[in-house]
């Protein structure tokens, strides 16, 4: 569908935005939303539309501006956004990226820091929905950049309208709207905006694309729609296999039936293996494609001879296991076991009193004790664990390698508790620690959302 010139310049009406939000729902009866607001036209149009939508439903909006502190004027720009929000009665907070900045890969590092700050504030506020102002040209630029890196359907599908994170949904209600309509929306509200000169800098690939106007063409958008449909279909097929033939345990490991990787089409089996590796390994980014493909070929064939993946073999040449993406893949009688690789586990991390941390990229640790503790892998200290008045009973059949990678809380080098195995005191309710297995990507999460230009999201 090609938009006409009048459509391109028309402001986004309240009922149109409401239809987009309905497609992204459901929401609470009194929805609480956070909106990432940089000060540009796209995010300002979004926060104005979202604020009107939430108020009409008895809800509220929190505007969040990340100051990356990469330019001298960034603090003043964040303050200007705050003044605009205050004038409209919208609550606003500035999140500053502190610490030394990297000399290379600045854009990627800034993006990671931005999302970490936004997600942490949403958790602290109890907000479940974070709205992002990405629009049609942003999506086209993303697809073009990924096409230049020879990405497959996952990359060429671009950004999803809905992305589920542990305890938070990322929503992009404007993803198929052109920038001109968002500028018109700001004008209709009488809202000025800021232009970040780095967005057009030829130092960065995206800036060069914007200078060339490549994001305004139709071809990358159509490519994204086609790839998105393929990605959504693969998500559905992989989720069905995972639901019926795989299991993830709260101690951070999983098992999958041999047939789950052997019988489906290769693209589906690949996604099943990828999802399990990402969940157990705690990494948001996927492993390198060629290494994943080599491992999958071995697991589908069941015979590693001459595979070249570097896996461990016994004297008869049978496959005994391989490592990939911070995980160990080992055979069982029924299929395959996916374990966290002990040497890849994260190092110690301090947990303050009444605080919580995400340790090893997959365990959310909450500590309610009076003094800070350190969380780190249990390692080989099983024999030295405290038994106390209620030693607890470890889960039967828990593999020894899994125990080594469990989070253990220590003070002054002494193990206080291992929440998955042993607690403190005579009553389980007296344990001042709670732990949840929360990998960055759900193994069988929601399908990729495909956005069409008539606002349907499927």
C-alpha positions as CSV (number, residue, x, y, z in Angstrom):
1,X,0.0,0.0,0.0
2,X,1.5,3.4,-1.0
3,X,0.4,6.3,1.0
4,X,-0.9,9.4,-0.8
5,X,0.5,12.8,-0.2
6,X,-2.5,14.0,1.9
7,X,-2.2,10.9,4.0
8,X,1.5,11.5,4.5
9,X,0.9,15.0,5.9
10,X,-2.2,14.4,8.0
11,X,-1.9,14.4,11.8
12,X,-2.7,11.2,13.7
13,X,-6.2,11.4,15.0
14,X,-7.2,10.2,18.5
15,X,-9.4,7.4,17.2
16,X,-6.7,6.2,14.8
17,X,-4.2,6.0,17.7
18,X,-6.8,4.2,19.8
19,X,-7.2,1.6,17.1
20,X,-3.4,1.1,17.1
21,X,-3.3,0.7,20.8
22,X,-6.1,-1.8,20.8
23,X,-4.1,-3.9,18.3
24,X,-1.2,-3.9,20.8
25,X,-3.4,-4.7,23.9
26,X,-4.7,-5.8,26.2
27,X,-4.0,-3.1,28.8
28,X,-5.2,-2.6,32.4
29,X,-8.5,-0.9,33.2
30,X,-6.4,2.2,34.1
31,X,-3.4,1.8,31.9
32,X,0.0,2.9,33.1
33,X,2.4,3.6,30.3
34,X,6.0,4.8,30.0
35,X,7.1,6.6,26.8
36,X,10.7,7.0,25.7
37,X,11.0,10.7,24.7
38,X,14.2,12.0,23.1
39,X,12.8,15.4,22.2
40,X,12.5,14.6,18.5
41,X,9.3,14.9,16.6
42,X,8.5,11.1,16.5
43,X,8.8,10.5,20.3
44,X,7.0,13.8,21.1
45,X,4.1,13.0,18.9
46,X,3.9,9.6,20.6
47,X,3.9,10.9,24.1
48,X,1.2,13.5,23.3
49,X,-1.0,10.8,21.7
50,X,-0.3,8.3,24.5
51,X,-1.1,10.9,27.2
52,X,-4.5,11.7,25.7
53,X,-5.2,8.0,25.2
54,X,-4.3,7.1,28.8
55,X,-6.2,10.1,30.4
56,X,-9.3,9.1,28.5
57,X,-9.1,5.7,30.3
58,X,-8.3,7.0,33.7
59,X,-4.6,6.0,33.3
60,X,-1.3,7.8,33.3
61,X,1.9,8.3,31.3
62,X,5.5,8.6,32.5
63,X,7.8,10.3,30.0
64,X,11.4,9.1,30.2
65,X,14.4,10.9,28.6
66,X,17.8,9.2,28.4
67,X,20.7,11.7,28.5
68,X,23.6,9.8,27.0
69,X,26.0,12.6,28.0
70,X,27.7,12.3,24.6
71,X,27.2,15.9,23.5
72,X,27.7,19.1,25.6
73,X,24.1,20.2,25.0
74,X,22.4,16.9,25.9
75,X,21.6,17.9,29.5
76,X,20.0,21.2,28.4
77,X,18.0,19.3,25.8
78,X,16.8,16.8,28.4
79,X,15.8,19.7,30.6
80,X,13.9,21.3,27.7
81,X,11.9,18.1,27.2
82,X,11.1,18.1,31.0
83,X,9.8,21.7,30.7
84,X,7.6,20.7,27.8
85,X,6.2,17.8,29.7
86,X,5.6,19.8,32.8
87,X,3.6,22.4,30.8
88,X,1.3,19.6,29.7
89,X,1.0,17.9,33.1
90,X,2.9,14.9,32.1
91,X,5.3,13.3,34.6
92,X,8.9,13.2,33.4
93,X,12.2,11.8,34.5
94,X,15.7,12.1,33.0
95,X,17.9,9.0,33.1
96,X,21.6,9.7,32.7
97,X,24.1,7.3,31.2
98,X,26.9,7.6,33.8
99,X,30.5,6.4,33.6
100,X,33.2,6.3,30.9
101,X,32.0,6.0,27.3
102,X,33.5,3.6,24.8
103,X,35.9,4.8,22.2
104,X,34.4,2.5,19.5
105,X,30.9,1.1,18.9
106,X,29.4,4.2,20.5
107,X,25.9,3.8,18.9
108,X,25.5,0.2,19.9
109,X,26.8,0.9,23.5
110,X,24.5,3.9,23.8
111,X,21.5,1.8,22.6
112,X,22.2,-1.0,25.2
113,X,22.6,1.6,27.9
114,X,19.4,3.4,26.9
115,X,17.3,0.2,27.0
116,X,18.9,-0.9,30.3
117,X,18.0,2.5,31.9
118,X,14.5,2.5,30.6
119,X,13.8,-1.0,31.6
120,X,15.1,-0.5,35.1
121,X,13.0,2.6,35.6
122,X,9.9,0.8,34.4
123,X,10.5,-2.0,36.8
124,X,11.0,0.5,39.7
125,X,7.7,2.3,38.7
126,X,5.7,-0.9,38.3
127,X,5.0,0.0,34.6
128,X,4.4,-2.9,32.3
129,X,4.3,-1.1,28.9
130,X,7.1,1.0,27.4
131,X,6.2,2.8,24.2
132,X,8.9,3.6,21.6
133,X,8.6,6.1,18.8
134,X,10.1,4.2,15.9
135,X,8.3,4.9,12.6
136,X,8.2,3.8,9.0
137,X,11.5,5.4,7.9
138,X,13.2,3.9,11.0
139,X,12.0,0.5,10.0
140,X,13.1,0.9,6.4
141,X,16.6,2.0,7.5
142,X,16.9,-1.0,9.9
143,X,16.0,-3.4,7.1
144,X,18.5,-1.8,4.7
145,X,21.3,-1.9,7.3
146,X,20.6,-5.6,8.0
147,X,20.3,-6.4,4.3
148,X,23.8,-5.0,3.9
149,X,25.0,-7.6,6.5
150,X,23.3,-10.4,4.6
151,X,20.7,-11.0,7.4
152,X,18.1,-13.8,7.1
153,X,14.4,-13.4,7.7
154,X,14.8,-12.6,11.4
155,X,16.9,-9.5,10.6
156,X,15.1,-8.5,7.5
157,X,11.8,-8.5,9.3
158,X,13.0,-5.4,11.1
159,X,11.6,-4.2,14.4
160,X,8.6,-5.9,16.0
161,X,5.6,-3.9,17.0
162,X,5.4,-5.9,20.3
163,X,8.4,-7.4,22.1
164,X,8.0,-9.3,25.4
165,X,10.7,-8.9,28.0
166,X,10.6,-10.2,31.6
167,X,8.0,-8.1,33.3
168,X,7.8,-5.5,30.4
169,X,6.4,-5.1,26.9
170,X,8.1,-2.9,24.3
171,X,5.4,-1.4,22.1
172,X,5.8,0.5,18.8
173,X,2.4,1.9,17.8
174,X,3.8,4.1,15.1
175,X,5.8,1.6,13.2
176,X,4.1,2.0,9.8
177,X,3.5,5.7,9.9
178,X,5.7,8.1,7.9
179,X,7.7,10.8,9.7
180,X,5.7,13.5,8.0
181,X,2.5,12.5,9.8
182,X,4.3,12.7,13.1
183,X,5.6,16.2,12.3
184,X,2.0,17.1,11.4
185,X,0.8,15.7,14.7
186,X,3.3,17.8,16.7
187,X,2.2,20.9,14.7
188,X,-1.5,20.2,15.5
189,X,-0.6,20.1,19.2
190,X,1.6,23.3,18.8
191,X,4.6,21.3,20.0
192,X,8.1,22.2,18.8
193,X,10.8,19.6,18.8
194,X,14.6,19.2,18.8
195,X,16.8,17.8,16.0
196,X,19.8,15.7,17.0
197,X,22.6,16.5,14.5
198,X,24.1,13.1,15.1
199,X,21.1,11.5,13.4
200,X,22.4,12.8,10.1
201,X,26.1,12.4,10.7
202,X,28.0,10.6,8.0
203,X,30.1,9.0,10.7
204,X,27.3,6.4,11.1
205,X,25.7,4.1,8.6
206,X,22.2,5.1,9.6
207,X,23.0,8.8,9.2
208,X,24.3,8.2,5.7
209,X,21.1,6.4,4.8
210,X,19.0,9.3,6.1
211,X,21.1,11.8,4.1
212,X,20.4,9.7,1.0
213,X,16.6,9.5,1.8
214,X,16.8,5.7,1.4
215,X,14.4,5.1,4.3
216,X,11.6,6.8,2.4
217,X,11.4,4.2,-0.4
218,X,8.9,1.4,-0.5
219,X,11.2,-1.5,-1.3
220,X,12.7,-2.1,2.2
221,X,9.2,-1.8,3.8
222,X,7.8,-4.5,1.5
223,X,10.9,-6.6,2.2
224,X,10.2,-6.3,5.9
225,X,6.6,-7.4,5.5
226,X,7.6,-10.5,3.6
227,X,10.4,-11.4,6.0
228,X,8.1,-10.7,8.9
229,X,5.5,-13.2,7.7
230,X,8.2,-15.9,7.4
231,X,9.5,-15.1,10.9
232,X,6.1,-15.2,12.4
233,X,5.4,-18.6,10.8
234,X,8.7,-20.0,12.1
235,X,7.9,-18.6,15.6
236,X,4.6,-20.4,15.6
237,X,6.1,-23.7,14.5
238,X,9.0,-23.5,17.0
239,X,6.7,-22.6,19.8
240,X,4.5,-25.7,19.1
241,X,7.6,-28.0,19.1
242,X,9.0,-26.4,22.3
243,X,5.6,-26.7,24.1
244,X,5.3,-30.4,23.4
245,X,8.9,-31.7,23.4
246,X,11.1,-29.4,25.5
247,X,11.2,-28.2,29.1
248,X,13.1,-25.5,30.9
249,X,13.7,-25.9,34.7
250,X,13.8,-23.1,37.3
251,X,17.5,-23.9,38.0
252,X,18.3,-22.5,34.5
253,X,18.7,-25.6,32.3
254,X,16.6,-27.5,29.8
255,X,16.0,-30.8,28.0
256,X,14.7,-31.4,24.5
257,X,13.6,-34.6,22.8
258,X,15.7,-35.9,20.0
259,X,12.7,-35.8,17.6
260,X,12.2,-32.1,18.3
261,X,15.5,-31.3,16.5
262,X,15.4,-34.3,14.0
263,X,11.9,-34.3,12.6
264,X,10.8,-30.7,11.9
265,X,12.0,-28.7,8.9
266,X,15.6,-27.5,9.4
267,X,14.5,-23.9,9.8
268,X,12.1,-24.8,12.6
269,X,14.6,-27.1,14.4
270,X,17.2,-24.3,14.1
271,X,14.9,-21.9,15.9
272,X,14.1,-24.5,18.6
273,X,17.8,-24.9,19.4
274,X,18.4,-21.2,19.2
275,X,15.7,-20.4,21.7
276,X,16.9,-23.0,24.2
277,X,20.5,-21.8,23.9
278,X,19.5,-18.2,24.4
279,X,17.4,-19.0,27.4
280,X,19.9,-21.2,29.2
281,X,22.9,-19.0,28.2
282,X,21.2,-15.8,29.3
283,X,22.4,-13.8,26.2
284,X,20.0,-11.5,24.4
285,X,22.0,-11.8,21.1
286,X,22.0,-15.1,19.2
287,X,25.1,-17.2,18.5
288,X,27.0,-16.9,15.3
289,X,25.0,-18.6,12.5
290,X,27.6,-20.9,11.1
291,X,28.4,-22.4,14.5
292,X,24.7,-22.9,15.3
293,X,24.2,-24.6,11.9
294,X,27.1,-27.0,12.4
295,X,25.8,-28.0,15.9
296,X,22.3,-28.4,14.6
297,X,23.5,-30.7,11.8
298,X,25.2,-33.0,14.4
299,X,22.1,-33.1,16.6
300,X,19.8,-33.8,13.7
301,X,22.0,-36.5,12.3
302,X,22.9,-38.0,15.7
303,X,26.3,-38.9,14.4
304,X,29.1,-36.4,15.0
305,X,31.8,-38.2,13.0
306,X,33.6,-35.6,10.9
307,X,31.3,-32.8,12.0
308,X,34.1,-30.4,12.7
309,X,32.2,-28.7,15.5
310,X,34.8,-29.4,18.1
311,X,32.6,-31.4,20.3
312,X,33.7,-34.1,22.8
313,X,33.7,-37.7,21.5
314,X,34.3,-41.0,23.3
315,X,36.6,-43.7,22.1
316,X,34.0,-45.1,19.6
317,X,33.5,-41.6,18.0
318,X,30.1,-41.1,19.6
319,X,29.1,-37.6,20.5
320,X,29.5,-36.7,24.2
321,X,28.8,-33.0,24.0
322,X,29.7,-29.6,22.6
323,X,29.8,-26.0,23.8
324,X,28.1,-23.1,22.2
325,X,26.9,-19.7,23.3
326,X,27.9,-20.3,27.0
327,X,26.0,-23.6,27.0
328,X,26.9,-27.3,27.1
329,X,24.8,-29.6,24.9
330,X,25.1,-33.2,26.0
331,X,23.2,-36.3,25.0
332,X,20.7,-38.2,27.1
333,X,18.7,-41.4,26.4
334,X,15.7,-39.4,25.2
335,X,17.4,-36.5,23.5
336,X,19.6,-33.6,24.5
337,X,20.3,-31.6,27.7
338,X,21.1,-27.9,27.5
339,X,23.2,-26.8,30.5
340,X,25.0,-23.5,31.4
341,X,28.7,-23.8,30.8
342,X,30.4,-23.4,34.3
343,X,33.3,-21.4,33.0
344,X,31.0,-19.0,31.2
345,X,29.0,-18.0,34.2
346,X,29.1,-14.4,35.3
347,X,31.3,-13.2,38.1
348,X,30.3,-12.0,41.6
349,X,27.8,-9.2,41.9
350,X,26.8,-7.3,45.0
351,X,23.2,-7.2,46.1
352,X,22.3,-4.3,48.4
353,X,19.8,-4.6,51.3
354,X,16.3,-4.5,49.9
355,X,17.7,-4.6,46.4
356,X,17.6,-6.8,43.4
357,X,20.0,-7.6,40.5
358,X,19.9,-9.6,37.3
359,X,22.8,-12.0,37.6
360,X,24.3,-14.1,34.8
361,X,21.8,-12.5,32.5
362,X,19.0,-14.9,33.6
363,X,18.4,-14.9,37.4
364,X,16.6,-12.1,39.1
365,X,17.9,-12.1,42.7
366,X,16.0,-10.1,45.4
367,X,17.6,-9.8,48.8
368,X,15.7,-8.5,51.9
369,X,18.4,-9.0,54.4
370,X,19.8,-6.2,56.6
371,X,23.3,-6.3,55.1
372,X,24.5,-6.5,51.5
373,X,25.6,-9.9,50.1
374,X,27.4,-11.2,47.1
375,X,25.8,-13.4,44.5
376,X,28.1,-15.8,42.5
377,X,28.0,-19.3,41.1
378,X,28.0,-22.1,43.8
379,X,30.9,-23.8,42.0
380,X,32.3,-26.8,43.9
381,X,31.3,-25.7,47.4
382,X,28.4,-28.1,47.7
383,X,30.0,-30.0,50.6
384,X,30.5,-26.8,52.6
385,X,26.9,-25.6,52.4
386,X,25.2,-24.7,55.7
387,X,22.6,-27.2,56.9
388,X,21.2,-25.4,60.0
389,X,17.9,-26.4,61.5
390,X,16.3,-27.1,58.1
391,X,18.8,-28.4,55.6
392,X,16.3,-28.7,52.8
393,X,16.3,-31.4,50.2
394,X,18.0,-30.7,46.8
395,X,15.8,-31.4,43.8
396,X,16.2,-35.1,42.9
397,X,18.2,-35.8,39.8
398,X,19.6,-32.3,39.5
399,X,22.8,-32.7,37.4
400,X,26.0,-31.8,39.1
401,X,27.0,-29.3,36.5
402,X,23.7,-27.5,37.1
403,X,24.5,-27.2,40.8
404,X,27.8,-25.6,40.1
405,X,26.1,-22.8,38.1
406,X,23.4,-22.1,40.7
407,X,23.4,-18.6,42.3
408,X,24.8,-18.7,45.8
409,X,24.7,-15.8,48.3
410,X,27.8,-15.1,50.3
411,X,29.0,-12.7,52.9
412,X,32.7,-12.5,53.8
413,X,33.4,-15.5,51.6
414,X,30.9,-17.8,53.5
415,X,27.9,-19.3,51.8
416,X,24.7,-18.0,53.4
417,X,22.1,-19.7,51.1
418,X,21.6,-21.3,47.8
419,X,17.9,-20.4,47.0
420,X,17.4,-23.4,44.7
421,X,18.7,-25.9,47.3
422,X,19.1,-24.6,50.9
423,X,17.6,-21.6,52.7
424,X,18.1,-20.1,56.1
425,X,16.2,-20.9,59.3
426,X,13.5,-23.4,60.2
427,X,10.8,-22.0,57.9
428,X,11.0,-21.4,54.1
429,X,9.2,-18.1,54.6
430,X,12.1,-16.9,56.7
431,X,14.6,-17.0,53.7
432,X,15.3,-13.3,52.9
433,X,16.1,-14.1,49.3
434,X,14.0,-14.8,46.3
435,X,15.3,-15.9,42.9
436,X,13.5,-16.3,39.6
437,X,14.8,-17.7,36.3
438,X,14.2,-14.8,33.9
439,X,16.1,-15.2,30.6
440,X,16.2,-12.2,28.3
441,X,14.2,-14.0,25.7
442,X,11.4,-16.5,26.4
443,X,12.0,-19.8,24.8
444,X,8.5,-20.0,23.3
445,X,7.5,-16.3,23.6
446,X,5.0,-14.5,21.4
447,X,5.3,-14.6,17.6
448,X,6.9,-11.8,15.7
449,X,4.3,-9.1,15.1
450,X,3.8,-8.0,11.4
451,X,2.6,-4.5,10.9
452,X,0.5,-3.6,7.9
453,X,-0.1,-0.1,6.6
454,X,-3.9,-0.2,7.4
455,X,-2.9,-0.5,11.2
456,X,-3.7,-4.2,11.5
457,X,-1.0,-6.0,13.5
458,X,-0.9,-9.8,13.1
